[in-house]
């Protein structure tokens, strides 16, 4: 078994995320052998959410703490709770973020195709976020 660990903390890599509200993302560095990203830690403040987006090879969302919500295109909003694991199919349009009353911390895995792991689409309106439209 080979291990690559310099003993130094990883450097945060730049990553563009489209959100409404405040969110932070700590994208983990790619594996030195495969070049694949092991994922990202993200925190969304209450009311913050991503724009609608797709992931070419899908996305796995693991809820670590807090309460959140997400929606797949054409479906109802789903509440997110610690321990939930959500599988998003390749190219499935969706959004996710904090609940109106609570921050949420998640871990996401989204493999890339030719360096692209997310395709950003339109913003999620307040009406859509609150289930009014």
N, C-alpha and C positions, 0 to 999 in steps of 0.2 A: 504494500500500500504506500502510495506517495502522499505526502502532506505538504501543502504550501501555506506557510504562515510565518510572516516576518516578525511576529510579536508586536508589531505596531498596529494601532487601530486603523481601520479602513478609512479612506478618504471618501467623503460624500461626492457622488458623481452628479453632474448637472442633469436635470430631468425636467422637462416642461410638463406641467399638469394644468389642465383648464378646470377652474373651479369657480363657483359662486360662494363667497364666504372664505374664511381662513382655513387653510389646510397646510400640513407639512408632510414632506415625503423624504425618507432616507432610503435611497435605492442602494442595495447591496452591490458590491463590485462583482464583475463576471468571474466565473470559475476559471482559473488559469489553464486548465486542461481542455475543457470543452468550449470555453468562451461564452457559456450561457449564464444568464443572471439568475442567482438563487432567489430573487424576489425583492420586495420593497416593504418597509414599514411605513404606514401612513396614519396620520391623525387628522380627523376632521372635527372642527368645533361645531357646536350645536347650530343647525341650520345650514352648514356648509355642505356642498356636494360637488361631485365632478360634473362636467358636461356629459351629454350623451356621448358614448364612444363604443368602439368595437375593438377586439383584440384578435389579430389574425389567427393565432393558435389557441384562443380561449384564455380564460383567466380563472384562477382559484382565489377565493377570498376567505380568509380565516379571521373571524372576529375575536380580538384579544380582550378588549375591555370597553365598557360603555354601552350605549345603545345607538343603533344606526338604522338606516333604511336603504333600500335599493329597489330598483324597478327594471324589469325587462320590457322591451318595446311591446306594446299591446297587452300587457298584463297589469294586475293591480300592484300597488306598492307593498313591499314585504318588509317587516321589521327585522332587524338584525340584533342578535344577542351574543354575549360571550360564549365561545365554543362552537358557534355556527360555522359551517364550512359550505360555501356556495361555489358550485361549478358553473361557469359561464361557457357556453359552446363557442367554437371559433366563429368569429364575425357576427356574434349576437349583439344587437344594440341594447345598451343598458347604461345605468348610472348608479352611483352609491355615495353615501356620505353619512354625516351625523343625523340624529333625529332632531326634531325641532327643539327639544328640551335638553339634549345630552350630546356631549362629545362622543366620538367612537374612535378606537384604535384598531387597526386591521393589519394583517400581513397579506400581501398579494403576490401571486406568482403568475407571470405572463410571458411565456417564451416569445422570442423575436423571430421574424422572418426577414432576412436581409437587413437586420438592424432595426426593424420596425416592430414594436410590441403593442402599440396603441394607435388608433386612428380617431382623432377628436372630431366630433360633430357639433351640433347646435347646443347652446346652453339649456339647462333645465329651468323652465319658468317657475316662478313662485306658485302659480296655479297648479302646475303639474306636481311640484314638490309637495304641496299640501293636499293633493288629491282632489282638487277642485275643477279639473278640466280634463 
